[in-house]
Amino acid sequence: MLNPLLLAAALATAPMAAHAQAPAPEAEPPMFRAVKVVLIGDSTTAVIGGWGPSFCGQHVTSFAACINLARGGRSSGNYRTEGSWRLAMKEIGAGGFQDTYVLIQFGHNDQPGKPGRSTDLVTEYPANLKRYVEEVRAAGGKPVLVTPLTRRQFKDGKLIDDLGPWAEATRKVAADTRTPLVDLHAKSYAAVQAMGAAEATRFAQQPPPPEVLAAAKTGTTISAQQAVLATPGAAPAPAAQAQNNAAVEPMGQAKLSFDYTHLGRDGADYFSKIVTDELAVAVPALRRYLVP
């Protein structure tokens, strides 16, 4: 039988011996140095309908995480009031990345005629953009303002510049707040005007109906919804009219159809390349993370 005193001593030293034999925890590897790009905006940036998917999928390297938080039907006003901005702020302030860049593009749904979305061009719209910029910076992010993508509606061979005032307001906020600017509106307007109405129809989500393409070849675009009505047996179609933007730009996911606002794969690829090229100039520090 073991001496009780020896047994007690052995039991007391056993944990110490086990502790001495346990391997020391390995030091954690250094943090992987990467940046994050967050996209904020409406359907012309969002997944299905916008340039954002092609930008994230084809124009950033593996050293950059790309998060698309744009949503269809959102303006600079209701993106905040519905709570989308609150979610975005959590993403922006999450940390872990060397830098977080936030691209902000609004304008389409800020225009008149969209109840619950429209904002005043002179007062609300600029104030909303400025507030986004300030809050991104306060959260440690780096804001980049993006002027709204042009629509592709023509009259007599001339591209209708209905978003010009909202683009100009965005430029002014960028200048006043010393925020980098991607002038997507100017670049997309020039590109679409140069190619003309008929060629620009290829950027939509679906091919244009024959009547719509025929009209585009004359230099004036007509509503694709009217062309749908003009089928055999249907009620007579009304006189050719321009696209009703409020009707084809609803709250929520863009429908897979033909219109002059939303983008299919070709359109997303084309305009995301413009965004990438302009972003590399506006934010030189991001250039190494971008794929032209």
N, C-alpha and C positions, 0 to 999 in steps of 0.2 A: 504494500500500500504506500502511495506517495505521501510524503510529509505534507501536511496541510499548508504549511508556510511556503514550501517550494511550489505547490500547485497554484496558490494565490499569486505568487510572483510571476509564474509563467503566463497565467491568464491576463495579468496586468500589462505585460510586455507584448502580448500577441498583436493587439491593434497597432502598436507602434511599429512592429516589424512589418505588418501588412502595408502600413502607410509608406514605409520606407521603400518597399518593393514596387509600389504603384508607379507607372510611368508618368512623367511630368506632362501636363497638357501641352499640345502643340500650339505654337503661336499662330494666330490667324494670318492668312496671307493679306497683303496690302489690298485696299479697295481698288476694284477695277475702275479705271478713270474713263468715264463716258459722259455724254450729254443727253439731255432729253428735249424733244421738241413736242409741244402740245399745240394742237390746232383747235381754234375756237371760231365758230361762225355758223352759217346757214347751210342749206342744201347744196349750194355750189361749192362747198368745201367738204361736205359730209360723205360718208360711205354711201354708195349707190346714188349717183347724181352729181357728185362734185369731183374736184381735182385731188382732194386729199388722199384717197386710196393709192393712186399712182405715185404721189409724192412719197408717202410712207413706204410703199412697196418697192420703188425703183430708184429713189433719189437720195436715200440716206444710207450710210455705211453701217456695219455692225457695231460701230463705236457710238451709235446714236439710237436711243429708243424714240419711237414716234407714236404718239397717242392722239387719235382723232376724236375729239369731243364735240365736233360740229354737229348740228341737228337741223333737220329740215323745218322750214317755216319760222325760224327764230330771227328776231331782230336784236339790235343792241339793247332794247328794252326788255322784251319778254324772256330772253335768254337768262337774264338775272332774276326776274320776278318769279319764274317757274321753278327756280332752284338749280338750274344747270350750272350757273356760275359758281355756286357754292361747292358743287362736286368738283368743278375744275380747280378751284382754289386748293382743295385737299390734294389734288394731283400735283399742282404747282409747288406746294409747300412740303411735299413728302420727303424731300431731301435724298441723299444718297448719290446724287449725280454732281459732276463737276459744275455744270451750269444747266439751267432749264430755260429754254427759249419758248415764248408763247406767241404764236402767230394769230392775229385777230382780224377777221374779215366779216363785216356786216354791210348792210345797205339795201339789199333787195327787199327785205320785209319791213324795212323802216319807211318805205315809201307810202304815200297815202293810199287808201282804199283797202287796207287790211286791218279790220277792227281787232283790237287786242294785241296788235303787233306794231302798227305804225308809230313812228316818233316824229316829233317836230324837227325839221332839218336845221333850223336856226338855233334852237335852244337845247332840246333833249339829245339829239344824236351826237353832237360834239361833246356834250357833257358826259354822256354815257361812255364814249370812247376814252375820254380823259380819265374817267374814274377807273376803267379797266386797266389802263396803263399804270396809274398810281398804285392800284392794289397788287398788280403783278410785281412791281418793284418792291413794295412793302413785304411781300412774301418771299423775296429773294430771287425772283425770276427776272428774265430779261424780255420785255415786250417788243414785238414787231408788228406794226400796223400794215394791213394789206387792203388796198383799194378794191372795191367790188368787181368781180368778173363781169365783163360786158354780156348783155343778151345779144342774140343774133337775129334781130328783126330789121328788115330793110324797107325803105320806101324809095322808089325810083332810083335804085342803085346806091342809095346812101344809107349807111348803117345808122339806126336811130340811137342817139346817145342819151337815153332816158336816165341813166345812172350817173351821168357826168357831175351833177351837183353834189351827190353823195361822195363821189370820188374826191372832189375838190375839198369837201369838208374834212375828209380823212387826211388828206395831205396837210391841211392847215393844223390839225391837231398834232400830227407827227412833227411838224416844224415847231409848234409852240411848246411841245413837251420834250423836244430833242429825242424823238423815238425813231429808230430805223424804219424805213418805209419800203415796202414792195409795191410798186405801182402797177399791179396786175391789170387795172382797168385800162390804163393808157396802152400797155403792151398788147392786151387782148383786143382792144378796139382797133388798133392799127392793123393787127394781123387779120382779123375777120373782115375789115373793110377791104383790105388788099385782095383777099381771096374771093370775095363776092358772096351773094346770098346762096346760090346753088351749091357751091363747094362747101360752104359752112354748114349745110344740113347734115354732113357726115359726122358732126360732133355730137349729135343727139343720141339718146339711148336706143331709139329704134329708127329704122329708115323712114323717110317721109312718104306719105301717101302720094300717088301719082299726081293728083291735082295740086298738091302743095309744092312738089318739086317743079312742076310746070310753071307755077306762079313765080317761084324763086328764080327761075331762069330768065324771067322778065325784069328782075331786079326789085320786085316787091313781094314780101312774104305775106302769107295769109294764115289764118288760124287752122291748125290741123284738126281741131274739133269740128269745124264746119265741113271739112272734107269727109269726116266719118259720117256726118248726117246725109251727105250727098250720095248715098248708095241706092241701088235699084230698089224701089218699093218704099223707100223712106220718105218722110215729109220733105218738101222742097227746102233746100238749104237757103239761108239768108244771104244777102249780098256779102261778098268777100270782105272780111274784117281782119284787123290785126289781132294777135294773140291777146287774150284776157289774162294778164299776168297773175292777178289775184286768184283766178280759177285754177291755173296750172301750177301754182306754187303754194300748195296747201300746207297746213300744219302737219308735221309728221313726215314719213318716208315718201320720197319722190316715186311716183308710179313709173313703171317701165313702159314709156310711151314716147311719141315724138313731140317735142316742143322746142322752143328757142331759148330755153333757160338752162336746163339740166344737161349733164354730160354723160355720154356713154364711154366705152373704153378708149376709143380714139380721141375723144375730147379731153378726157382725164389725162391721158398720156401727153397730149399736145400742150395743155395749159399748165400741167405740173412741171413740165420742162421750163416754161417761162418763169414760174415761181422760183424754181431752183436757181436758175441763172441770175435772177434779180436778187435773190436772198444772198447769194455768194458775194455780190457787190455791196449790198446794204449792210451785211454783217460779216466782215472778213474773217472773224474768229471762227465762224461756222464753216468756212469753205472746206476745210480738211475733212469734215464729216459729210459732205455732200457729193453725190455722184451726178455729174452733168448729164 
